[in-house]
Amino acid sequence: MNPRALALLAATATSVIYGINHTIAKGLMPSVIEPFGFIFLRISGAAILFWLVSLFFPSEKIDRSDWYRILACAFFGMALNMLMFFKGLSLSTPINSSVVITLVPVLLLVLSAIFLNEKITWRKSIGIGLGLLGAILLIVFGMKTQANAPNIPLGNLLFIINATSYSIYLIIVKPLVSKYSSITLMKWFFLIAFIINIPIGFNEFVAVEWTQLSFNIIWKLAFVVIGTTFLSYLFNIYALKQLRPSTIGSFIYLQPVIAVIFAILVGSDSLTPIRIGAAILIFIGVFLSTRKPKST
């Protein structure tokens, strides 16, 4: 198999992992572990794995002028966005989270216009408006409260914060990617995020009765730490060597498809007319806002 095909396979695997994660992680909160404790486990586990892997790569010195940007990347990319996602997932549903995450390309467009002075056309403006309308529909009319989703509107709002935080991370990390290796960046990002999360998630982490957990729960926790965090980042690193970032970004649209299929198969979630309508608005909005104009 040629390198490009392997890169496409890696990008696909990442989206599949993330799509399944919406349901796997949801099933563990809060009965097994509270969301902030879950993030502490996820970030600390990934930090350990990335530092172990870094032992097999050349050590790189970080320029003093880059540390502020690295701190910001760790905060927006590995702390705030993960905290908001898992807290939102504990309050809302897997399908809602997978739909809202597709707003990332739209949010990237808005933030790029603000911080990078990129031009927004009328078509893109309409796309942004439709995408935000779909997100608002999910937040306000998402669904009535259900047993495993005690506050769906608030959870959906936290998903928006999660997507916004991740979009900010993608913009501010760009100058660092061309300067340092991915392993170097990941090990420092996750170490800093680990320190940030100690006062936030440590108490929820130690509250778990770890010796009482069944194998069924342990493998799901391992899936989130090893699969959703560690392997997905490694797959993306490999894919970035062969594919453009915009190509990899398009794979995010696989997430709701995988998430919906998996959630319905295991009976953890269901489709409703308002969700379908909101998803259509978001998909149309993303299509209009990210579609490149035809060459003349």
C-alpha positions in Angstrom: 0.0 0.0 0.0 1.4 3.4 -1.0 2.0 6.2 1.6 -0.9 8.3 0.5 -3.3 5.3 0.8 -2.0 4.6 4.3 -2.4 8.3 5.2 -6.0 8.2 4.1 -6.5 5.0 6.1 -5.0 6.7 9.2 -7.3 9.7 8.8 -10.3 7.4 8.4 -9.3 5.4 11.5 -9.0 8.6 13.5 -12.6 9.6 12.6 -13.9 6.1 13.4 -12.2 6.2 16.8 -13.6 9.6 17.6 -17.1 8.6 16.3 -17.1 5.5 18.6 -15.7 7.6 21.5 -18.9 9.7 21.7 -20.8 6.6 22.9 -18.0 4.8 24.8 -17.1 7.9 26.9 -20.8 8.7 27.5 -21.5 5.2 29.0 -18.8 5.7 31.6 -20.0 9.0 33.0 -21.0 9.6 35.7 -21.6 6.1 37.0 -18.0 5.0 36.8 -16.1 8.3 36.7 -17.0 12.0 36.7 -16.1 14.0 33.6 -13.3 16.0 35.1 -11.8 12.9 36.6 -12.0 11.2 33.2 -10.1 14.1 31.6 -7.4 13.8 34.3 -7.1 10.1 33.4 -7.1 10.8 29.7 -4.5 13.6 29.8 -2.2 11.9 32.3 -2.2 8.6 30.4 -1.5 10.3 27.1 1.3 12.4 28.7 3.0 9.3 30.0 2.7 7.6 26.6 4.0 10.6 24.6 6.9 11.1 27.0 7.8 7.3 26.6 7.6 7.5 22.8 9.8 10.7 22.9 12.6 8.7 24.3 13.0 7.1 20.8 13.2 10.5 19.0 15.8 13.3 19.0 15.4 15.9 21.8 14.5 19.4 20.7 15.0 22.6 22.6 12.1 25.0 22.8 12.8 28.6 22.1 11.9 30.9 25.0 9.7 33.0 22.8 7.6 30.0 21.9 6.6 29.0 25.5 3.6 31.4 25.7 2.2 29.9 22.5 2.8 26.4 23.8 1.0 27.2 27.0 -1.9 28.6 25.0 -2.0 25.5 22.8 -2.0 23.2 25.9 -4.9 25.3 27.4 -7.1 25.5 24.4 -6.2 22.2 22.7 -5.7 19.7 25.6 -7.4 21.3 28.6 -10.4 23.6 28.0 -11.8 21.8 24.9 -11.5 18.3 26.5 -13.1 19.5 29.8 -16.0 21.1 28.0 -16.5 18.1 25.7 -16.6 15.5 28.5 -18.7 17.7 30.8 -21.1 18.4 27.9 -21.2 14.7 27.1 -22.2 13.9 30.7 -25.1 16.3 30.3 -26.2 15.7 26.7 -26.1 12.8 24.2 -23.5 11.2 21.8 -25.4 12.2 18.6 -25.6 15.8 19.7 -21.9 16.0 20.4 -21.0 14.4 17.1 -23.2 16.8 15.2 -21.9 20.0 16.9 -18.2 19.0 16.3 -18.8 19.5 12.6 -19.0 23.2 13.3 -15.2 23.3 13.7 -14.6 24.2 10.0 -17.1 27.0 10.2 -15.6 28.3 13.5 -12.1 28.1 11.9 -13.3 30.3 9.1 -14.7 32.9 11.4 -11.6 32.9 13.6 -9.3 33.0 10.6 -11.1 36.1 9.4 -10.7 37.7 12.8 -7.1 36.8 13.5 -5.6 36.1 10.0 -7.6 38.6 8.0 -9.0 36.0 5.7 -11.8 37.3 3.5 -15.4 36.0 4.1 -17.6 36.0 1.0 -21.4 36.2 1.0 -21.7 32.5 0.3 -19.5 31.8 3.3 -21.5 34.2 5.4 -24.7 32.4 4.6 -23.0 29.1 5.4 -21.8 30.4 8.8 -25.3 31.6 9.5 -26.9 28.3 8.7 -24.3 26.4 10.7 -24.9 28.6 13.8 -28.7 28.3 13.3 -28.4 24.5 13.4 -26.2 24.7 16.5 -28.7 27.0 18.2 -31.6 24.6 17.4 -29.7 21.8 19.1 -28.9 24.0 22.2 -32.5 25.3 22.6 -34.7 22.6 21.3 -32.3 19.6 21.3 -34.4 17.2 23.3 -36.3 16.8 26.6 -34.3 15.7 29.6 -33.7 11.9 29.7 -32.2 9.6 32.3 -28.6 9.7 30.9 -28.7 13.3 29.8 -29.9 15.5 32.6 -29.3 18.9 30.9 -29.1 18.7 27.2 -29.2 22.4 26.3 -26.3 23.2 28.7 -24.4 20.1 27.4 -24.9 21.3 23.8 -23.7 24.8 24.8 -20.5 23.2 26.3 -20.0 21.4 23.0 -20.0 24.8 21.2 -17.3 26.0 23.7 -15.4 22.8 23.0 -15.5 23.2 19.3 -14.5 26.9 19.6 -11.6 26.1 21.9 -10.3 23.4 19.5 -10.6 25.8 16.6 -8.5 28.4 18.4 -5.9 25.7 19.1 -5.7 24.8 15.4 -5.0 28.4 14.5 -2.4 29.1 17.2 -0.6 25.8 16.8 0.2 26.4 13.1 3.5 28.3 13.6 4.8 25.6 16.0 4.0 22.6 13.7 6.5 23.8 11.1 9.2 24.5 13.7 9.1 21.4 16.0 8.3 17.7 15.6 4.8 16.5 16.5 6.2 14.3 19.3 8.0 17.2 20.9 4.8 19.3 20.8 2.5 16.6 22.0 4.7 15.7 25.0 4.8 19.3 26.2 1.2 20.0 25.4 0.0 17.1 27.4 2.4 17.6 30.3 1.2 21.2 30.7 -2.4 20.1 30.4 -1.8 17.5 33.0 -0.6 20.3 35.4 -3.6 22.5 34.6 -6.0 19.6 35.3 -4.5 18.5 38.7 -6.7 21.0 40.7 -9.7 20.4 38.4 -9.9 16.7 38.1 -7.7 15.0 40.6 -10.4 14.7 43.3 -12.8 13.1 40.9 -10.0 10.8 39.7 -9.1 9.4 43.2 -12.8 9.1 44.0 -13.0 6.1 41.6 -12.9 2.7 43.2 -10.2 1.4 40.8 -9.8 -2.0 42.3 -13.6 -2.7 41.9 -13.7 -2.0 38.2 -14.7 -4.9 35.9 -12.8 -5.7 32.7 -15.7 -4.4 30.6 -15.1 -0.9 32.2 -11.3 -1.1 32.1 -11.1 -1.7 28.4 -13.5 1.2 27.7 -11.3 3.5 29.8 -8.2 2.2 28.0 -9.9 2.8 24.7 -10.4 6.5 25.5 -6.8 7.0 26.8 -5.0 4.9 24.2 -7.3 5.0 21.2 -9.1 8.4 21.4 -6.1 10.3 22.7 -2.8 8.6 22.0 -3.3 6.6 18.8 -5.6 9.2 17.2 -2.9 11.9 17.6 -0.2 9.5 16.1 -2.5 8.7 13.2 -3.0 12.3 12.5 0.7 13.0 12.7 1.3 10.3 10.1 -1.6 11.5 7.9 -0.2 15.1 8.0 3.0 13.9 6.4 1.2 12.9 3.2 -2.0 15.0 3.2 -2.9 18.6 3.4 -4.6 19.8 6.6 -7.7 20.7 4.7 -8.0 17.2 3.4 -7.6 15.7 6.9 -10.2 18.3 8.2 -12.8 16.9 5.8 -12.7 13.6 7.6 -14.5 15.2 10.5 -17.7 14.7 8.7 -17.3 11.0 9.2 -17.7 11.4 12.9 -21.5 12.0 13.1 -22.1 9.1 10.7 -20.0 6.7 12.8 -21.4 8.1 16.0 -25.0 7.8 15.0 -24.6 4.2 13.6 -22.7 3.1 16.7 -25.0 4.9 19.2 -28.2 3.4 17.6 -26.6 -0.1 17.3 -25.8 -0.2 21.1 -29.1 1.5 22.0 -27.5 4.5 23.8 -29.2 7.2 21.7 -31.8 7.8 19.0 -32.6 10.2 16.1 -35.3 12.8 16.4 -36.7 15.2 13.8 -35.1 18.3 15.5 -31.7 16.5 15.4 -32.0 15.6 11.8 -33.0 19.1 10.9 -30.2 20.7 12.9 -27.7 18.3 11.3 -28.9 19.2 7.8 -28.5 22.9 8.5 -25.0 22.4 10.0 -23.9 20.2 7.0 -25.2 22.7 4.5 -23.6 25.6 6.4 -20.3 23.8 6.5 -20.5 22.9 2.8 -21.2 26.6 1.8 -18.6 28.1 4.1 -15.8 25.7 3.2 -16.4 25.1 -0.5 -13.8 26.6 -2.8 -15.0 28.8 -5.6 -14.6 27.4 -9.2 -11.7 28.6 -11.2 -12.5 31.0 -14.0 
